[in-house]
Each structure stands twice: as structure tokens, then as C-alpha cells.
């Protein structure tokens, strides 16, 4: 596979230890408790308001300040579309979509998969840095568009989402020899055998279920079944890897030829998606049993490591604060209320800040982009701001959202 042809892993996208930016945020409120509020209370959304105020420009560009290129990615655009829909934020959704189409998709998501990376070029100009697509972002954009069409009664969004999904099927779903149809991390035009690289975090089961219902003749049931086969094969100690491979020579799932059996910044999303899967989904129980590595660690009051060797279960380092946010739905699904409370308490306030040592008198600084994203996904779900039903359809709580107030 050509080195420049494939989107890098999360470590490359965000930097393993990103620098902290110190720009002030525009919204303030206290972080909601880990338990869902009573029915009469509203759901605070200060985490989303803080993220939008800091990371989303007026034109809809979502910026990761923790990268040298001040990059925008199709991933960041896709998550922001989803969060805007969850919080009934139509203006932000429209702005993010417009920037994505104009700058990543050559003006049309109906005709082109979005480039995964945009930012500052070596010559000082700005534009697409890598034109290859990233299939996880493509799925989330298609899902957000199709559900926006349904929830907001906007047929143009639904139509655009279906068109994008058709491009994903055409360019990013491949029948792998000996396995069957599977979602590649990038277009098939830049992939190659005999080991096909795969990323477990790119295939949330709730999205695959949704696409299966929306497109019954499509490949999505087969992709979902093969995703479950993948997790059964590559998580022998209950931990998911960042990357893995399908060997058409061995006719089996194997360690990734570049990343090996490492599980870290990509894999944390596997537990996040699994935790948010509807308990009524037939795959839910088996998935929780297969991904029991974090459960065993945290139940024994050991911290979630920053990285895990998925072949041995050996961990290294301590996961950043954003990992705690990602694990909230997983811990609730695993019925660990005490651990859930502990991990929830690790999260900073609604301004998405990292608390520095109080004794030094140092100011609080914003969490890095990716950690904020993980925390919003996990906390908003735990608050009851959204959930996925058995078919993957989005369920929202718009009427119970609190009105944000400007910081004094």
C-alpha cells in the first residue's frame, strides 16, 4: 500500500500527546452528574456548546488546534454533524455540511467521497492535504444526513445521505476472498492484498444496523456479521486492537502488518460504540462478553491503560481523561455503577477543560479535540440526550435540552 495513500491512525491524526491550546471558551456551565437527570430536569449541553464555540468556525470548519497543520478532518466534520443533530442545532449542522461539501468533497457529497484531511500546506497555503477518504467519517456523515432528513423533515438531507452511502458501497466495501463483504478503512483503489488492513472502530454496529434497514439489498448485514467475526478473532483477552488484517493466504484475521496488536486511541471507540448499542440488539450480550477486558481491569480498580497489547492483555501507561468519557456507556452496559461513578468523576467541567495542579495556581486549559469528542459522545448518551434503538435509529431528547447561557 503506498505510504501516502492511506489515512493514518488516530495517533497520527491528533498526535499521541497533543499540546494543549489555551484559547478561552465561550460557554460556561457545570458538568452534569454521571446519572441521567430526573424527568423534570433539563439536560445540560454545555460540553457541546463549549466544543462548538472553540472548534467550529463561522463557516463550518471544525479545527483540531492540537496539530501543526491546524487541520480539519472528515472525522471532525462528521462528529460535529452528529452532535448538532443530537442537540437540534440546525444552523451549525448546515454550516458544517456546507464547509464539508465545498472543501472536502469538491462541492458535492452526492458525487465525491470527502477527503479526510485539510489544513495548512508546506507552502503556507490552505487546502486538501490528503485526498483519500476515511470510511468511518463517510458512514457518520451519511448517517447524520439520513437521520437529519427524518427528524427535521428535510428530504434533501436524506437524499444526500443516501447518495453518499451509495458511494461508500461502491468504493469502500469489498468482497474479501474467504471472508465476504467488508468495509475497508479507505477506498479499494488504494487497498491491496494479500493482507487487507481493517479498523474495528470504523464499523459501529448501530450504524450498520441502520443502513441495513435503510438499504435491505445492500451489503450491511454481511458487513455487520463479519465485524462480529472480526472482534471474536482479534480480541482474545477482551481488548480490541486499533488495526487488524484479513489474510487471504491464511484465510483468517491476523495482526495488522504495521500496527501489530496495539489497542489504544482508535480502539477506545470500539468500547464506546459497543456500550451505546441497544440492549435489545441480538448482538449486545455476546459483544459485552467478548469485550470484557476493560471491565475486568476497572472492576479491579486498575486504570484503563493508554495502550494494550491485545494478544497478551498487558497494558502500558494510563489512558487520558477522554478515555473515561468514552467508557461511560460501556460501564453502564457492563453494570458497574461504582466504576461508572468513578470514571465520570474524572471528567472536567462543562467548559471541556483539563484541571491542572491546584497548588501551582495554573489556569485550566481545554481538553484536546479528540478527548472532547469522546467525552461528548459518552456523557451525552449517559445523560439521555440521545440513544440508538434496536434498528440503529437515533432517539433524541430535544424537549429536555437546557438553554445554554453565555459566560459572564
N, C-alpha and C positions, 0 to 999 in steps of 0.2 A: 504494500500500500504506500503510495507516495507520501512523504512526511507532511507536505503542505495540504494534502487533500482531505484530512480528517479533522473534525472538531476535537480539540483537546479535552481532557477530563476537567472536572471541577477545580482540581488543584491548579491547573494552568489558567483556567478562566478567571479565577479570583485570587490566585496566589495562596500558597499554603498558610502563610502567616501574614495576612494583608496589613498594611499600615492603616492606622485609624485616622480618618478625616475629622476635622474639628469644626466644621460649619454648624451654625446654630440651626435648630429645627423650629418649625412654625406652629406646632400644636403642642398642647400640654394636657395631660390628664393622668391619673394614677392607673397602674396596670390592674386589670380585673383579676379577681381571685381565680384559683385553678378550677373551682367547681362552677358549673353553669349557674347564672343568677336565677332568683325566683321568677315566676311567670310575670309578676307585676313590674319587675325591674327592666330597665333597658340594657342593651348590650353595648358597652363602650367599644369604640373602634379607633381609639387613639393611636394604636400601633399602625394601622393602615394610613391614617391621616398623617402621621409623622413620616412614614415611608414616602408617601406621595409628595409631601412638602419638600423633602430633601432630595429625592432621587428622580422625580418626574418633572421635566422641563415643561414650560408652557406649550411647546409644540408637540409634546407627547413622547419625547425621547426619554428613555429610562437609563440613567447613568450609574455605572459602577465606579465610584470615585477611588476605589482601592486598587485600581490597575493603572499602569503607566500610560496606557493609551486613552484613559478616561472612557473606557469602552461602553458600548451598548451591545447587548446580545439579543438574539431571538428569544432566548430563555427569559431574560428580564422583561421583554415586551410581553411575552405570553403570560407570565405570572401576574403582571400588572393588569392585563385584561381580565384575568380570572378574579383578582381581588376587587377590581372596580365593579364587576358584575355582582359579586357576593355582597358588596356594600351599596348596591343600587346607585352607583356613581356614573351616570350616563355621560356627562361631559368628559370625564377623564377617560372612559372607555373609548369614546370617539376620537380623542386626541391621540391616545396611544396607538389605536388602529391606523389612523391616518399617517402617523410618522412611520409605522412599521411598513405599510404598503409602499409609501413613497421612497423610503431609503433602503429597505432590505429586500423588497420584492419587485423592484423595477416598476413600481406603480400599480401592480396587480397581484394580489394573493390568489386570484382565480386562475392565474396563468403561470405563476412562478413560486416555487418554494422560497422562503425568506433566507437570505444569507445569515449565517449565525453570528458574525462579528463585524462591528462598525466602530470606528474611532479615529484617533489621531494617527496619521501616516508618518513614515520616516521623513518625508519632505516637508512636514509641517501642515499639510492639508488634512481634510477630514473626509471620510468615506468608508466604503466596504473594505475591510481588512482581509476577510476570508469569505469567499462567495459560496462555499459549501453550506448545505443545510444541516441542521441538527434535528433529528426526528422527534425528540421529546418535546421541544418547543413547538414543532409543527402540530403535534397532537393536541397540546394545550391550547394553541391558538384556534384550531378547528373546533375544539370542544367549547371554548368560551364563546365563539361566534354562533355556533348552533344553539347553545343554551340561551344566549342573549336574544336570539331570534324568537325563541319560545317564551321566555319570561317577560321580555319587553314588547312582545308582539311586533317584531321588526323583521319581516320576511327577508329583507336584503342581507341582514347579518346571517340568517340561517342558510341562505343560498350561497353566500361567500364561504361559509364554513364547510359546506358540502363540496364545493369546488376544490377547496384546499385539501380536504380529506381524500378526494379522488387523486390528487397529485401525490399524496403520501402513498397511496396504494400502488400507483403506477411506478413511482421512483424509489420508494424506500421499503417496500415489502417484497421479499424474495422467497421463493421455494428453495430452501436449503437441502442439498442432497442428503437423504437419510433422515431428515427431520420433518420437513414440510414448511409451510409458510411462516415467516418470522419477520419482525420489524428490525431492520438494520439501524445502526446509530446515525447513518448518513446515507445519501443516495447510493444505489447499487453501482452507479457508474464509477465510483471511487473505491468500492469494496473489492476484495479479492479472496480467493481460497488459497490453499486448502483449509486454512483455519479462518473462519468468519468471526470477526470480533463483534461482541454483543455487550449491551449495558443493561443490567436488570432494572436500574432506576428509571429507564426510559419508557417503561411499559406498565403504568398504573392500571391495575385490573379494573377499577371502576370506569376508567375511560374506555378500555377495550370492551367492557360490557355495554357501555352506552353506544359505542359505534356499531356493535353487533346488532342492537335493536334498531338503530337508525339505518343500517345498511345490511340487512339479513343475508344478502348474496355476497357480501364482502368477505375478506379473509379473517375477520376479527375473532371469531370463535376459535379458529385454529391457532391464531397468534396467542390468544389467552391460554389455551391448553398448553402450548409449547413454552409459554412463560412459566407456568406452574412446573412443567417438566424441568426447566432450567433451574429453578430455585431448589427443587428436590435434589438436583445433581451437584450444584456448586456450593451448597451451604451445609456441609457435613457436620459442623459444630454449631449450627444455628445462626451463623453470621453470613450476610450477603457480601459478595465482592463488588468492588467498583466496576470491574470489567471481567468478562469471561470470553470463551470462544466455543464455536462449534467446529469440530474437526470432521471433515467429510472422509478423511482417511480412516480415522478410528471409529467413525460413526457414533460420536459421543461428545458431550460437553467437556471442555478442558480448561485449564488455567489460561488466562489471557497471555498472548505471546509478548506483550510489552509491560503490562502492569502486574502480571503474576496473580497471586491470591490475595492481594491487598484489598481491604474493605475500609473506606474512610468517607471522604466528603461526598462522593456520589452515592455510596451505599446507604448513608443515613436516610436518604429519601425512600429507600425500599421499605424501611420500618414505618415511615410516615404514611406512605400510601396504604400499606397493609393495615395500619391502625385505623384509618378512615374508611376502610371497606365496610360496607353494610354488614352487620351481624347476620342478616337474613341471606346473604350471598352464600351459595353452597360451598364456595372455596374458603370461607372465612376461618373455620375451625382448623382445617388442615394447615392453612397458611400460618396461623398463630403458633401451631405446634412446630412447624418447620423453622420459623424464625424465632427460636426461643433463646438465642444466645444473649442478647441484651437483657432479656427478662431474668435469666439466671444471675448475671453479673449484678444488676441493680437490686435484685431481691436480696443479695448477699451484702448489700451496702458497699459495693465496689463501683467506682465511677465508670461511665462509658468512656472507653479509650478513644483517642483521636484516630487511631488506625488499628486494624485487627488482621492477623494472618488467618484467613478463613479456613485454611487447611488444618491448622493446629488449635485455633481459638486463642492464641497468645496476643495480648494487646500491648500497645505502646502509647505513652503519653496520656493526657486527659483531654477529652473532647471539649471544644469551645462551648460557650453559653448557648449558641444557636442550636447545638445538638439537643439540648434539653427541650427546646421548643418543638423540635421535630419529633421527639419521643413521647410527647404528651398523649396523642391519640393511641399510640401503641401501648402505653402503660395502662390507659383506661381499658383498652380491649383485652389486655392481659390480666385485668382485675387485680391491680397492685395499687390500691388507693394511697397507702402511706408513701410509696416511692413516687407516685404521681404528685403528691403534695410537696415532696422534697425537690423534685425536678422543677416544678412550677415556681417554687420559691427562688430558684437560681435565676429566673428571668428578671431583667431590669424593668424599669417603669415604662409607661406608655410612650415616652419620648424615644424609645429604642436606643437607650444609652447603655454604655458599659460603665459600671461603677468602679472607679479607681480607688486606691487605698485612701481611706478617710483620713488616716493620720498624716498623710502628706499634704492634705489640702488641695490636691489636684482636682481639676474640673472633670465632670463626666463627659465622655465622648460618645459619638454614635457607634452602634454596632456596625460591623461591615455589612455590605449589601446582602451577601448570601445568608448570613446568620439572621438578619432581619426577615428575609423571605421565609426561612424555615420556621421562625417563631410566629409569624403571622399565620401561616398555614395551620400550625398546631394549636395556637391559642384561640384563633377564631373558630376552629372546629370545636374545641372543648367548650367554648362559651355558648355554643349553639347558634352561632351566626350563620352556619351552613352545615349541610351534611349531604351525603350521596345515598340515594335509595338503592334498592336491590338491582335495578337496571342501570345504575350509574347516573341517573338523572339528578341534577342539582336541586336541593331543597334549601330555600333561603328564609331568613327571619327579618325581612326589611322593616316590618312594622315595629320591631322591638329594638332597632338600632338607635343609640343615643345620638343626639345632635352634637357634633363637635363644637368646642368653643375655642376662640383664639386665646393664645397665651397672653398674659398681662404684660 
